[in-house]
Amino acid sequence: MGRMNAAVRWVVWGTLPLGGVLGGALGTLIGVRPALWLAFIGSWAAGWFVFFSPLRRMRDVPQPEPTSEPVVTS
């Protein structure tokens, strides 16, 4: 679990500077209030994307189908 936690933190904390730069650029170009509205709409769009995806209806992790080819290890 430690490696999984570290990987998730690396992704989340790694994107924070990118979001800060993008938010600052949008705030400068279109204004602070429209940039905040755009961020609000984007966060809702991400939630709706997951809500309507097949992920919500999955209950089990799909297993790969067995192949007829022999597995060769070196």
Predicted model as a PDB file, atoms N, CA, C, CB and O in Angstrom, pLDDT in the B-factor column:
MODEL        1                                                                  
ATOM      1  N   MET A   1       0.814  -1.184   0.000  1.00 78.00           N  
ATOM      2  CA  MET A   1       0.000   0.000   0.000  1.00 78.00           C  
ATOM      3  C   MET A   1       0.864   1.256   0.000  1.00 78.00           C  
ATOM      4  CB  MET A   1      -0.929  -0.007   1.192  1.00 78.00           C  
ATOM      5  O   MET A   1       0.440   2.308  -0.480  1.00 78.00           O  
ATOM      6  N   GLY A   2       2.044   1.146   0.525  1.00 84.00           N  
ATOM      7  CA  GLY A   2       2.918   2.310   0.557  1.00 84.00           C  
ATOM      8  C   GLY A   2       3.314   2.770  -0.830  1.00 84.00           C  
ATOM      9  O   GLY A   2       3.350   3.970  -1.099  1.00 84.00           O  
ATOM     10  N   ARG A   3       3.613   1.823  -1.721  1.00 87.00           N  
ATOM     11  CA  ARG A   3       3.995   2.198  -3.083  1.00 87.00           C  
ATOM     12  C   ARG A   3       2.811   2.781  -3.843  1.00 87.00           C  
ATOM     13  CB  ARG A   3       4.556   0.988  -3.834  1.00 87.00           C  
ATOM     14  O   ARG A   3       2.968   3.717  -4.627  1.00 87.00           O  
ATOM     15  N   MET A   4       1.637   2.227  -3.609  1.00 88.00           N  
ATOM     16  CA  MET A   4       0.439   2.772  -4.262  1.00 88.00           C  
ATOM     17  C   MET A   4       0.174   4.197  -3.781  1.00 88.00           C  
ATOM     18  CB  MET A   4      -0.793   1.874  -3.981  1.00 88.00           C  
ATOM     19  O   MET A   4      -0.134   5.077  -4.585  1.00 88.00           O  
ATOM     20  N   ASN A   5       0.292   4.422  -2.492  1.00 91.00           N  
ATOM     21  CA  ASN A   5       0.104   5.754  -1.934  1.00 91.00           C  
ATOM     22  C   ASN A   5       1.138   6.717  -2.515  1.00 91.00           C  
ATOM     23  CB  ASN A   5       0.202   5.719  -0.394  1.00 91.00           C  
ATOM     24  O   ASN A   5       0.811   7.856  -2.847  1.00 91.00           O  
ATOM     25  N   ALA A   6       2.362   6.268  -2.637  1.00 91.00           N  
ATOM     26  CA  ALA A   6       3.414   7.123  -3.192  1.00 91.00           C  
ATOM     27  C   ALA A   6       3.144   7.439  -4.658  1.00 91.00           C  
ATOM     28  CB  ALA A   6       4.787   6.452  -3.043  1.00 91.00           C  
ATOM     29  O   ALA A   6       3.382   8.563  -5.100  1.00 91.00           O  
ATOM     30  N   ALA A   7       2.651   6.468  -5.415  1.00 91.00           N  
ATOM     31  CA  ALA A   7       2.361   6.703  -6.833  1.00 91.00           C  
ATOM     32  C   ALA A   7       1.211   7.696  -6.994  1.00 91.00           C  
ATOM     33  CB  ALA A   7       2.020   5.378  -7.540  1.00 91.00           C  
ATOM     34  O   ALA A   7       1.274   8.590  -7.838  1.00 91.00           O  
ATOM     35  N   VAL A   8       0.174   7.540  -6.195  1.00 90.00           N  
ATOM     36  CA  VAL A   8      -0.965   8.463  -6.283  1.00 90.00           C  
ATOM     37  C   VAL A   8      -0.534   9.871  -5.879  1.00 90.00           C  
ATOM     38  CB  VAL A   8      -2.135   7.980  -5.386  1.00 90.00           C  
ATOM     39  O   VAL A   8      -0.911  10.843  -6.534  1.00 90.00           O  
ATOM     40  N   ARG A   9       0.242   9.988  -4.821  1.00 92.00           N  
ATOM     41  CA  ARG A   9       0.717  11.309  -4.405  1.00 92.00           C  
ATOM     42  C   ARG A   9       1.606  11.946  -5.462  1.00 92.00           C  
ATOM     43  CB  ARG A   9       1.474  11.207  -3.090  1.00 92.00           C  
ATOM     44  O   ARG A   9       1.550  13.157  -5.677  1.00 92.00           O  
ATOM     45  N   TRP A  10       2.420  11.139  -6.117  1.00 91.00           N  
ATOM     46  CA  TRP A  10       3.306  11.656  -7.152  1.00 91.00           C  
ATOM     47  C   TRP A  10       2.487  12.242  -8.291  1.00 91.00           C  
ATOM     48  CB  TRP A  10       4.241  10.551  -7.673  1.00 91.00           C  
ATOM     49  O   TRP A  10       2.822  13.308  -8.808  1.00 91.00           O  
ATOM     50  N   VAL A  11       1.408  11.555  -8.693  1.00 90.00           N  
ATOM     51  CA  VAL A  11       0.564  12.053  -9.778  1.00 90.00           C  
ATOM     52  C   VAL A  11      -0.185  13.312  -9.339  1.00 90.00           C  
ATOM     53  CB  VAL A  11      -0.434  10.966 -10.231  1.00 90.00           C  
ATOM     54  O   VAL A  11      -0.205  14.311 -10.059  1.00 90.00           O  
ATOM     55  N   VAL A  12      -0.802  13.261  -8.155  1.00 89.00           N  
ATOM     56  CA  VAL A  12      -1.614  14.390  -7.700  1.00 89.00           C  
ATOM     57  C   VAL A  12      -0.755  15.611  -7.427  1.00 89.00           C  
ATOM     58  CB  VAL A  12      -2.396  14.013  -6.445  1.00 89.00           C  
ATOM     59  O   VAL A  12      -1.054  16.701  -7.913  1.00 89.00           O  
ATOM     60  N   TRP A  13       0.300  15.440  -6.661  1.00 92.00           N  
ATOM     61  CA  TRP A  13       1.145  16.585  -6.315  1.00 92.00           C  
ATOM     62  C   TRP A  13       1.960  17.055  -7.509  1.00 92.00           C  
ATOM     63  CB  TRP A  13       2.075  16.230  -5.159  1.00 92.00           C  
ATOM     64  O   TRP A  13       2.361  18.217  -7.570  1.00 92.00           O  
ATOM     65  N   GLY A  14       2.208  16.160  -8.460  1.00 90.00           N  
ATOM     66  CA  GLY A  14       2.955  16.552  -9.654  1.00 90.00           C  
ATOM     67  C   GLY A  14       2.155  17.424 -10.592  1.00 90.00           C  
ATOM     68  O   GLY A  14       2.724  18.210 -11.350  1.00 90.00           O  
ATOM     69  N   THR A  15       0.824  17.294 -10.550  1.00 91.00           N  
ATOM     70  CA  THR A  15      -0.004  18.112 -11.442  1.00 91.00           C  
ATOM     71  C   THR A  15      -0.372  19.457 -10.822  1.00 91.00           C  
ATOM     72  CB  THR A  15      -1.270  17.358 -11.811  1.00 91.00           C  
ATOM     73  O   THR A  15      -0.861  20.337 -11.531  1.00 91.00           O  
ATOM     74  N   LEU A  16      -0.156  19.640  -9.542  1.00 91.00           N  
ATOM     75  CA  LEU A  16      -0.487  20.918  -8.899  1.00 91.00           C  
ATOM     76  C   LEU A  16       0.247  22.106  -9.519  1.00 91.00           C  
ATOM     77  CB  LEU A  16      -0.166  20.846  -7.423  1.00 91.00           C  
ATOM     78  O   LEU A  16      -0.390  23.130  -9.764  1.00 91.00           O  
ATOM     79  N   PRO A  17       1.550  22.025  -9.785  1.00 93.00           N  
ATOM     80  CA  PRO A  17       2.210  23.175 -10.426  1.00 93.00           C  
ATOM     81  C   PRO A  17       1.656  23.457 -11.824  1.00 93.00           C  
ATOM     82  CB  PRO A  17       3.715  22.931 -10.514  1.00 93.00           C  
ATOM     83  O   PRO A  17       1.543  24.615 -12.223  1.00 93.00           O  
ATOM     84  N   LEU A  18       1.309  22.404 -12.567  1.00 93.00           N  
ATOM     85  CA  LEU A  18       0.746  22.611 -13.896  1.00 93.00           C  
ATOM     86  C   LEU A  18      -0.600  23.318 -13.810  1.00 93.00           C  
ATOM     87  CB  LEU A  18       0.597  21.275 -14.630  1.00 93.00           C  
ATOM     88  O   LEU A  18      -0.887  24.216 -14.601  1.00 93.00           O  
ATOM     89  N   GLY A  19      -1.419  22.915 -12.857  1.00 90.00           N  
ATOM     90  CA  GLY A  19      -2.708  23.572 -12.658  1.00 90.00           C  
ATOM     91  C   GLY A  19      -2.554  25.017 -12.221  1.00 90.00           C  
ATOM     92  O   GLY A  19      -3.332  25.879 -12.630  1.00 90.00           O  
ATOM     93  N   GLY A  20      -1.557  25.285 -11.394  1.00 93.00           N  
ATOM     94  CA  GLY A  20      -1.309  26.653 -10.962  1.00 93.00           C  
ATOM     95  C   GLY A  20      -0.894  27.552 -12.113  1.00 93.00           C  
ATOM     96  O   GLY A  20      -1.358  28.686 -12.227  1.00 93.00           O  
ATOM     97  N   VAL A  21      -0.022  27.041 -12.957  1.00 95.00           N  
ATOM     98  CA  VAL A  21       0.423  27.828 -14.113  1.00 95.00           C  
ATOM     99  C   VAL A  21      -0.729  28.036 -15.092  1.00 95.00           C  
ATOM    100  CB  VAL A  21       1.609  27.132 -14.823  1.00 95.00           C  
ATOM    101  O   VAL A  21      -0.918  29.136 -15.611  1.00 95.00           O  
ATOM    102  N   LEU A  22      -1.503  26.970 -15.344  1.00 94.00           N  
ATOM    103  CA  LEU A  22      -2.632  27.085 -16.259  1.00 94.00           C  
ATOM    104  C   LEU A  22      -3.693  28.027 -15.701  1.00 94.00           C  
ATOM    105  CB  LEU A  22      -3.239  25.707 -16.532  1.00 94.00           C  
ATOM    106  O   LEU A  22      -4.245  28.840 -16.442  1.00 94.00           O  
ATOM    107  N   GLY A  23      -3.983  27.929 -14.417  1.00 93.00           N  
ATOM    108  CA  GLY A  23      -4.953  28.832 -13.796  1.00 93.00           C  
ATOM    109  C   GLY A  23      -4.499  30.272 -13.823  1.00 93.00           C  
ATOM    110  O   GLY A  23      -5.301  31.172 -14.071  1.00 93.00           O  
ATOM    111  N   GLY A  24      -3.211  30.505 -13.568  1.00 95.00           N  
ATOM    112  CA  GLY A  24      -2.685  31.871 -13.628  1.00 95.00           C  
ATOM    113  C   GLY A  24      -2.728  32.440 -15.029  1.00 95.00           C  
ATOM    114  O   GLY A  24      -3.041  33.615 -15.223  1.00 95.00           O  
ATOM    115  N   ALA A  25      -2.413  31.607 -16.003  1.00 96.00           N  
ATOM    116  CA  ALA A  25      -2.459  32.074 -17.395  1.00 96.00           C  
ATOM    117  C   ALA A  25      -3.893  32.378 -17.818  1.00 96.00           C  
ATOM    118  CB  ALA A  25      -1.842  31.023 -18.340  1.00 96.00           C  
ATOM    119  O   ALA A  25      -4.151  33.395 -18.462  1.00 96.00           O  
ATOM    120  N   LEU A  26      -4.823  31.499 -17.456  1.00 95.00           N  
ATOM    121  CA  LEU A  26      -6.224  31.756 -17.796  1.00 95.00           C  
ATOM    122  C   LEU A  26      -6.752  32.993 -17.074  1.00 95.00           C  
ATOM    123  CB  LEU A  26      -7.088  30.538 -17.449  1.00 95.00           C  
ATOM    124  O   LEU A  26      -7.493  33.785 -17.657  1.00 95.00           O  
ATOM    125  N   GLY A  27      -6.375  33.158 -15.813  1.00 96.00           N  
ATOM    126  CA  GLY A  27      -6.795  34.340 -15.070  1.00 96.00           C  
ATOM    127  C   GLY A  27      -6.274  35.616 -15.678  1.00 96.00           C  
ATOM    128  O   GLY A  27      -6.950  36.645 -15.650  1.00 96.00           O  
ATOM    129  N   THR A  28      -5.086  35.560 -16.225  1.00 96.00           N  
ATOM    130  CA  THR A  28      -4.504  36.735 -16.872  1.00 96.00           C  
ATOM    131  C   THR A  28      -5.165  37.006 -18.222  1.00 96.00           C  
ATOM    132  CB  THR A  28      -2.995  36.548 -17.054  1.00 96.00           C  
ATOM    133  O   THR A  28      -5.444  38.155 -18.565  1.00 96.00           O  
ATOM    134  N   LEU A  29      -5.412  35.944 -18.981  1.00 97.00           N  
ATOM    135  CA  LEU A  29      -5.948  36.115 -20.329  1.00 97.00           C  
ATOM    136  C   LEU A  29      -7.437  36.461 -20.351  1.00 97.00           C  
ATOM    137  CB  LEU A  29      -5.716  34.862 -21.122  1.00 97.00           C  
ATOM    138  O   LEU A  29      -7.849  37.376 -21.064  1.00 97.00           O  
ATOM    139  N   ILE A  30      -8.244  35.737 -19.579  1.00 96.00           N  
ATOM    140  CA  ILE A  30      -9.695  35.940 -19.671  1.00 96.00           C  
ATOM    141  C   ILE A  30     -10.286  36.574 -18.422  1.00 96.00           C  
ATOM    142  CB  ILE A  30     -10.382  34.625 -19.932  1.00 96.00           C  
ATOM    143  O   ILE A  30     -11.472  36.902 -18.407  1.00 96.00           O  
ATOM    144  N   GLY A  31      -9.493  36.754 -17.382  1.00 96.00           N  
ATOM    145  CA  GLY A  31      -9.990  37.333 -16.134  1.00 96.00           C  
ATOM    146  C   GLY A  31     -10.169  36.265 -15.068  1.00 96.00           C  
ATOM    147  O   GLY A  31     -10.316  35.080 -15.368  1.00 96.00           O  
ATOM    148  N   VAL A  32     -10.154  36.703 -13.832  1.00 95.00           N  
ATOM    149  CA  VAL A  32     -10.209  35.755 -12.725  1.00 95.00           C  
ATOM    150  C   VAL A  32     -11.573  35.086 -12.626  1.00 95.00           C  
ATOM    151  CB  VAL A  32      -9.879  36.454 -11.418  1.00 95.00           C  
ATOM    152  O   VAL A  32     -11.655  33.866 -12.484  1.00 95.00           O  
ATOM    153  N   ARG A  33     -12.626  35.861 -12.698  1.00 96.00           N  
ATOM    154  CA  ARG A  33     -13.972  35.292 -12.543  1.00 96.00           C  
ATOM    155  C   ARG A  33     -14.304  34.283 -13.645  1.00 96.00           C  
ATOM    156  CB  ARG A  33     -15.015  36.409 -12.541  1.00 96.00           C  
ATOM    157  O   ARG A  33     -14.793  33.199 -13.328  1.00 96.00           O  
ATOM    158  N   PRO A  34     -14.060  34.589 -14.929  1.00 96.00           N  
ATOM    159  CA  PRO A  34     -14.321  33.580 -15.963  1.00 96.00           C  
ATOM    160  C   PRO A  34     -13.424  32.340 -15.814  1.00 96.00           C  
ATOM    161  CB  PRO A  34     -14.120  34.196 -17.346  1.00 96.00           C  
ATOM    162  O   PRO A  34     -13.851  31.228 -16.125  1.00 96.00           O  
ATOM    163  N   ALA A  35     -12.192  32.527 -15.344  1.00 95.00           N  
ATOM    164  CA  ALA A  35     -11.304  31.387 -15.142  1.00 95.00           C  
ATOM    165  C   ALA A  35     -11.835  30.487 -14.028  1.00 95.00           C  
ATOM    166  CB  ALA A  35      -9.878  31.866 -14.812  1.00 95.00           C  
ATOM    167  O   ALA A  35     -11.745  29.263 -14.126  1.00 95.00           O  
ATOM    168  N   LEU A  36     -12.387  31.084 -12.969  1.00 95.00           N  
ATOM    169  CA  LEU A  36     -12.976  30.280 -11.904  1.00 95.00           C  
ATOM    170  C   LEU A  36     -14.224  29.543 -12.389  1.00 95.00           C  
ATOM    171  CB  LEU A  36     -13.321  31.163 -10.706  1.00 95.00           C  
ATOM    172  O   LEU A  36     -14.445  28.393 -12.009  1.00 95.00           O  
ATOM    173  N   TRP A  37     -15.033  30.181 -13.214  1.00 96.00           N  
ATOM    174  CA  TRP A  37     -16.189  29.502 -13.782  1.00 96.00           C  
ATOM    175  C   TRP A  37     -15.758  28.342 -14.675  1.00 96.00           C  
ATOM    176  CB  TRP A  37     -17.049  30.488 -14.574  1.00 96.00           C  
ATOM    177  O   TRP A  37     -16.382  27.280 -14.665  1.00 96.00           O  
ATOM    178  N   LEU A  38     -14.704  28.543 -15.438  1.00 95.00           N  
ATOM    179  CA  LEU A  38     -14.187  27.477 -16.289  1.00 95.00           C  
ATOM    180  C   LEU A  38     -13.683  26.308 -15.451  1.00 95.00           C  
ATOM    181  CB  LEU A  38     -13.066  28.006 -17.186  1.00 95.00           C  
ATOM    182  O   LEU A  38     -13.898  25.150 -15.811  1.00 95.00           O  
ATOM    183  N   ALA A  39     -13.020  26.598 -14.344  1.00 92.00           N  
ATOM    184  CA  ALA A  39     -12.552  25.538 -13.445  1.00 92.00           C  
ATOM    185  C   ALA A  39     -13.737  24.796 -12.821  1.00 92.00           C  
ATOM    186  CB  ALA A  39     -11.650  26.128 -12.337  1.00 92.00           C  
ATOM    187  O   ALA A  39     -13.700  23.574 -12.682  1.00 92.00           O  
ATOM    188  N   PHE A  40     -14.775  25.526 -12.451  1.00 95.00           N  
ATOM    189  CA  PHE A  40     -15.977  24.917 -11.894  1.00 95.00           C  
ATOM    190  C   PHE A  40     -16.638  23.981 -12.899  1.00 95.00           C  
ATOM    191  CB  PHE A  40     -16.963  25.995 -11.456  1.00 95.00           C  
ATOM    192  O   PHE A  40     -17.017  22.862 -12.554  1.00 95.00           O  
ATOM    193  N   ILE A  41     -16.775  24.433 -14.131  1.00 95.00           N  
ATOM    194  CA  ILE A  41     -17.387  23.611 -15.181  1.00 95.00           C  
ATOM    195  C   ILE A  41     -16.516  22.387 -15.473  1.00 95.00           C  
ATOM    196  CB  ILE A  41     -17.597  24.443 -16.474  1.00 95.00           C  
ATOM    197  O   ILE A  41     -17.035  21.291 -15.684  1.00 95.00           O  
ATOM    198  N   GLY A  42     -15.213  22.571 -15.484  1.00 91.00           N  
ATOM    199  CA  GLY A  42     -14.309  21.446 -15.732  1.00 91.00           C  
ATOM    200  C   GLY A  42     -14.364  20.394 -14.641  1.00 91.00           C  
ATOM    201  O   GLY A  42     -14.299  19.198 -14.928  1.00 91.00           O  
ATOM    202  N   SER A  43     -14.484  20.823 -13.394  1.00 91.00           N  
ATOM    203  CA  SER A  43     -14.557  19.847 -12.305  1.00 91.00           C  
ATOM    204  C   SER A  43     -15.867  19.074 -12.352  1.00 91.00           C  
ATOM    205  CB  SER A  43     -14.408  20.543 -10.949  1.00 91.00           C  
ATOM    206  O   SER A  43     -15.884  17.875 -12.072  1.00 91.00           O  
ATOM    207  N   TRP A  44     -16.965  19.739 -12.703  1.00 94.00           N  
ATOM    208  CA  TRP A  44     -18.237  19.036 -12.858  1.00 94.00           C  
ATOM    209  C   TRP A  44     -18.191  18.101 -14.059  1.00 94.00           C  
ATOM    210  CB  TRP A  44     -19.392  20.037 -13.010  1.00 94.00           C  
ATOM    211  O   TRP A  44     -18.732  16.998 -13.995  1.00 94.00           O  
ATOM    212  N   ALA A  45     -17.558  18.514 -15.148  1.00 93.00           N  
ATOM    213  CA  ALA A  45     -17.464  17.665 -16.337  1.00 93.00           C  
ATOM    214  C   ALA A  45     -16.693  16.390 -16.032  1.00 93.00           C  
ATOM    215  CB  ALA A  45     -16.793  18.422 -17.489  1.00 93.00           C  
ATOM    216  O   ALA A  45     -17.042  15.320 -16.531  1.00 93.00           O  
ATOM    217  N   ALA A  46     -15.648  16.491 -15.217  1.00 89.00           N  
ATOM    218  CA  ALA A  46     -14.887  15.298 -14.850  1.00 89.00           C  
ATOM    219  C   ALA A  46     -15.749  14.332 -14.047  1.00 89.00           C  
ATOM    220  CB  ALA A  46     -13.636  15.683 -14.047  1.00 89.00           C  
ATOM    221  O   ALA A  46     -15.676  13.120 -14.245  1.00 89.00           O  
ATOM    222  N   GLY A  47     -16.563  14.864 -13.147  1.00 89.00           N  
ATOM    223  CA  GLY A  47     -17.449  14.001 -12.366  1.00 89.00           C  
ATOM    224  C   GLY A  47     -18.505  13.333 -13.227  1.00 89.00           C  
ATOM    225  O   GLY A  47     -18.798  12.151 -13.043  1.00 89.00           O  
ATOM    226  N   TRP A  48     -19.085  14.081 -14.175  1.00 92.00           N  
ATOM    227  CA  TRP A  48     -20.090  13.494 -15.059  1.00 92.00           C  
ATOM    228  C   TRP A  48     -19.478  12.463 -15.980  1.00 92.00           C  
ATOM    229  CB  TRP A  48     -20.775  14.573 -15.877  1.00 92.00           C  
ATOM    230  O   TRP A  48     -20.133  11.482 -16.332  1.00 92.00           O  
ATOM    231  N   PHE A  49     -18.226  12.666 -16.377  1.00 88.00           N  
ATOM    232  CA  PHE A  49     -17.529  11.686 -17.227  1.00 88.00           C  
ATOM    233  C   PHE A  49     -17.443  10.342 -16.511  1.00 88.00           C  
ATOM    234  CB  PHE A  49     -16.107  12.188 -17.600  1.00 88.00           C  
ATOM    235  O   PHE A  49     -17.695   9.301 -17.118  1.00 88.00           O  
ATOM    236  N   VAL A  50     -17.093  10.354 -15.243  1.00 85.00           N  
ATOM    237  CA  VAL A  50     -17.008   9.106 -14.477  1.00 85.00           C  
ATOM    238  C   VAL A  50     -18.404   8.540 -14.223  1.00 85.00           C  
ATOM    239  CB  VAL A  50     -16.273   9.340 -13.136  1.00 85.00           C  
ATOM    240  O   VAL A  50     -18.592   7.324 -14.267  1.00 85.00           O  
ATOM    241  N   PHE A  51     -19.377   9.400 -13.960  1.00 88.00           N  
ATOM    242  CA  PHE A  51     -20.735   8.952 -13.668  1.00 88.00           C  
ATOM    243  C   PHE A  51     -21.342   8.196 -14.847  1.00 88.00           C  
ATOM    244  CB  PHE A  51     -21.614  10.141 -13.304  1.00 88.00           C  
ATOM    245  O   PHE A  51     -22.030   7.196 -14.643  1.00 88.00           O  
ATOM    246  N   PHE A  52     -21.104   8.648 -16.063  1.00 90.00           N  
ATOM    247  CA  PHE A  52     -21.680   8.002 -17.242  1.00 90.00           C  
ATOM    248  C   PHE A  52     -20.769   6.954 -17.877  1.00 90.00           C  
ATOM    249  CB  PHE A  52     -22.020   9.041 -18.263  1.00 90.00           C  
ATOM    250  O   PHE A  52     -21.131   6.373 -18.900  1.00 90.00           O  
ATOM    251  N   SER A  53     -19.616   6.705 -17.306  1.00 88.00           N  
ATOM    252  CA  SER A  53     -18.710   5.702 -17.867  1.00 88.00           C  
ATOM    253  C   SER A  53     -19.130   4.304 -17.433  1.00 88.00           C  
ATOM    254  CB  SER A  53     -17.257   5.981 -17.436  1.00 88.00           C  
ATOM    255  O   SER A  53     -19.901   4.165 -16.484  1.00 88.00           O  
ATOM    256  N   PRO A  54     -18.643   3.270 -18.102  1.00 86.00           N  
ATOM    257  CA  PRO A  54     -18.955   1.898 -17.698  1.00 86.00           C  
ATOM    258  C   PRO A  54     -18.343   1.538 -16.341  1.00 86.00           C  
ATOM    259  CB  PRO A  54     -18.463   0.922 -18.757  1.00 86.00           C  
ATOM    260  O   PRO A  54     -18.709   0.520 -15.752  1.00 86.00           O  
ATOM    261  N   LEU A  55     -17.438   2.342 -15.850  1.00 80.00           N  
ATOM    262  CA  LEU A  55     -16.789   2.071 -14.573  1.00 80.00           C  
ATOM    263  C   LEU A  55     -17.795   1.988 -13.427  1.00 80.00           C  
ATOM    264  CB  LEU A  55     -15.757   3.144 -14.276  1.00 80.00           C  
ATOM    265  O   LEU A  55     -17.611   1.207 -12.494  1.00 80.00           O  
ATOM    266  N   ARG A  56     -18.848   2.783 -13.494  1.00 80.00           N  
ATOM    267  CA  ARG A  56     -19.843   2.809 -12.429  1.00 80.00           C  
ATOM    268  C   ARG A  56     -20.603   1.494 -12.321  1.00 80.00           C  
ATOM    269  CB  ARG A  56     -20.816   3.945 -12.656  1.00 80.00           C  
ATOM    270  O   ARG A  56     -21.026   1.124 -11.226  1.00 80.00           O  
ATOM    271  N   ARG A  57     -20.788   0.776 -13.433  1.00 83.00           N  
ATOM    272  CA  ARG A  57     -21.546  -0.469 -13.427  1.00 83.00           C  
ATOM    273  C   ARG A  57     -20.680  -1.701 -13.198  1.00 83.00           C  
ATOM    274  CB  ARG A  57     -22.282  -0.613 -14.720  1.00 83.00           C  
ATOM    275  O   ARG A  57     -21.211  -2.805 -13.074  1.00 83.00           O  
ATOM    276  N   MET A  58     -19.379  -1.544 -13.138  1.00 83.00           N  
ATOM    277  CA  MET A  58     -18.483  -2.690 -12.938  1.00 83.00           C  
ATOM    278  C   MET A  58     -18.496  -3.112 -11.478  1.00 83.00           C  
ATOM    279  CB  MET A  58     -17.042  -2.348 -13.383  1.00 83.00           C  
ATOM    280  O   MET A  58     -18.423  -2.275 -10.579  1.00 83.00           O  
ATOM    281  N   ARG A  59     -18.590  -4.405 -11.249  1.00 83.00           N  
ATOM    282  CA  ARG A  59     -18.559  -4.937  -9.889  1.00 83.00           C  
ATOM    283  C   ARG A  59     -17.318  -5.786  -9.656  1.00 83.00           C  
ATOM    284  CB  ARG A  59     -19.813  -5.759  -9.611  1.00 83.00           C  
ATOM    285  O   ARG A  59     -16.849  -5.893  -8.523  1.00 83.00           O  
ATOM    286  N   ASP A  60     -16.781  -6.390 -10.708  1.00 84.00           N  
ATOM    287  CA  ASP A  60     -15.594  -7.236 -10.610  1.00 84.00           C  
ATOM    288  C   ASP A  60     -14.538  -6.749 -11.590  1.00 84.00           C  
ATOM    289  CB  ASP A  60     -15.946  -8.718 -10.882  1.00 84.00           C  
ATOM    290  O   ASP A  60     -14.845  -6.106 -12.593  1.00 84.00           O  
ATOM    291  N   VAL A  61     -13.303  -7.067 -11.282  1.00 80.00           N  
ATOM    292  CA  VAL A  61     -12.205  -6.733 -12.187  1.00 80.00           C  
ATOM    293  C   VAL A  61     -12.207  -7.765 -13.312  1.00 80.00           C  
ATOM    294  CB  VAL A  61     -10.818  -6.707 -11.433  1.00 80.00           C  
ATOM    295  O   VAL A  61     -12.140  -8.964 -13.041  1.00 80.00           O  
ATOM    296  N   PRO A  62     -12.283  -7.323 -14.576  1.00 80.00           N  
ATOM    297  CA  PRO A  62     -12.295  -8.295 -15.670  1.00 80.00           C  
ATOM    298  C   PRO A  62     -10.967  -9.042 -15.762  1.00 80.00           C  
ATOM    299  CB  PRO A  62     -12.596  -7.595 -16.999  1.00 80.00           C  
ATOM    300  O   PRO A  62      -9.894  -8.452 -15.631  1.00 80.00           O  
ATOM    301  N   GLN A  63     -11.060 -10.346 -15.989  1.00 83.00           N  
ATOM    302  CA  GLN A  63      -9.875 -11.187 -16.120  1.00 83.00           C  
ATOM    303  C   GLN A  63      -9.568 -11.384 -17.599  1.00 83.00           C  
ATOM    304  CB  GLN A  63     -10.079 -12.557 -15.409  1.00 83.00           C  
ATOM    305  O   GLN A  63     -10.490 -11.496 -18.408  1.00 83.00           O  
ATOM    306  N   PRO A  64      -8.285 -11.428 -17.968  1.00 81.00           N  
ATOM    307  CA  PRO A  64      -7.947 -11.674 -19.377  1.00 81.00           C  
ATOM    308  C   PRO A  64      -8.335 -13.099 -19.773  1.00 81.00           C  
ATOM    309  CB  PRO A  64      -6.431 -11.439 -19.628  1.00 81.00           C  
ATOM    310  O   PRO A  64      -8.258 -14.028 -18.969  1.00 81.00           O  
ATOM    311  N   GLU A  65      -8.750 -13.246 -21.025  1.00 81.00           N  
ATOM    312  CA  GLU A  65      -9.122 -14.568 -21.515  1.00 81.00           C  
ATOM    313  C   GLU A  65      -7.863 -15.394 -21.733  1.00 81.00           C  
ATOM    314  CB  GLU A  65      -9.947 -14.466 -22.824  1.00 81.00           C  
ATOM    315  O   GLU A  65      -6.847 -14.868 -22.188  1.00 81.00           O  
ATOM    316  N   PRO A  66      -7.922 -16.693 -21.411  1.00 77.00           N  
ATOM    317  CA  PRO A  66      -6.739 -17.538 -21.602  1.00 77.00           C  
ATOM    318  C   PRO A  66      -6.443 -17.721 -23.089  1.00 77.00           C  
ATOM    319  CB  PRO A  66      -6.940 -18.911 -20.925  1.00 77.00           C  
ATOM    320  O   PRO A  66      -7.356 -17.832 -23.908  1.00 77.00           O  
ATOM    321  N   THR A  67      -5.172 -17.751 -23.417  1.00 72.00           N  
ATOM    322  CA  THR A  67      -4.753 -17.940 -24.805  1.00 72.00           C  
ATOM    323  C   THR A  67      -4.287 -19.379 -24.975  1.00 72.00           C  
ATOM    324  CB  THR A  67      -3.623 -16.935 -25.203  1.00 72.00           C  
ATOM    325  O   THR A  67      -3.944 -20.059 -24.008  1.00 72.00           O  
ATOM    326  N   SER A  68      -4.283 -19.824 -26.227  1.00 72.00           N  
ATOM    327  CA  SER A  68      -3.849 -21.198 -26.521  1.00 72.00           C  
ATOM    328  C   SER A  68      -2.347 -21.275 -26.759  1.00 72.00           C  
ATOM    329  CB  SER A  68      -4.592 -21.739 -27.742  1.00 72.00           C  
ATOM    330  O   SER A  68      -1.796 -22.367 -26.900  1.00 72.00           O  
ATOM    331  N   GLU A  69      -1.685 -20.131 -26.805  1.00 69.00           N  
ATOM    332  CA  GLU A  69      -0.243 -20.123 -27.043  1.00 69.00           C  
ATOM    333  C   GLU A  69       0.491 -20.425 -25.748  1.00 69.00           C  
ATOM    334  CB  GLU A  69       0.215 -18.765 -27.621  1.00 69.00           C  
ATOM    335  O   GLU A  69       0.099 -19.935 -24.689  1.00 69.00           O  
ATOM    336  N   PRO A  70       1.566 -21.234 -25.816  1.00 65.00           N  
ATOM    337  CA  PRO A  70       2.330 -21.515 -24.605  1.00 65.00           C  
ATOM    338  C   PRO A  70       3.123 -20.284 -24.176  1.00 65.00           C  
ATOM    339  CB  PRO A  70       3.274 -22.710 -24.826  1.00 65.00           C  
ATOM    340  O   PRO A  70       3.579 -19.504 -25.013  1.00 65.00           O  
ATOM    341  N   VAL A  71       3.278 -20.121 -22.887  1.00 65.00           N  
ATOM    342  CA  VAL A  71       4.044 -19.009 -22.334  1.00 65.00           C  
ATOM    343  C   VAL A  71       5.507 -19.417 -22.278  1.00 65.00           C  
ATOM    344  CB  VAL A  71       3.521 -18.604 -20.919  1.00 65.00           C  
ATOM    345  O   VAL A  71       5.852 -20.434 -21.677  1.00 65.00           O  
ATOM    346  N   VAL A  72       6.377 -18.611 -22.913  1.00 69.00           N  
ATOM    347  CA  VAL A  72       7.810 -18.896 -22.952  1.00 69.00           C  
ATOM    348  C   VAL A  72       8.515 -17.894 -22.060  1.00 69.00           C  
ATOM    349  CB  VAL A  72       8.368 -18.839 -24.410  1.00 69.00           C  
ATOM    350  O   VAL A  72       8.361 -16.686 -22.236  1.00 69.00           O  
ATOM    351  N   THR A  73       9.284 -18.386 -21.110  1.00 69.00           N  
ATOM    352  CA  THR A  73      10.073 -17.517 -20.255  1.00 69.00           C  
ATOM    353  C   THR A  73      11.543 -17.774 -20.507  1.00 69.00           C  
ATOM    354  CB  THR A  73       9.727 -17.732 -18.770  1.00 69.00           C  
ATOM    355  O   THR A  73      11.951 -18.899 -20.796  1.00 69.00           O  
ATOM    356  N   SER A  74      12.327 -16.726 -20.394  1.00 63.00           N  
ATOM    357  CA  SER A  74      13.773 -16.877 -20.644  1.00 63.00           C  
ATOM    358  C   SER A  74      14.528 -16.886 -19.359  1.00 63.00           C  
ATOM    359  CB  SER A  74      14.301 -15.765 -21.539  1.00 63.00           C  
ATOM    360  O   SER A  74      15.753 -17.003 -19.364  1.00 63.00           O  
TER     361      SER A  74                                                      
ENDMDL                                                                          
END                                                                             
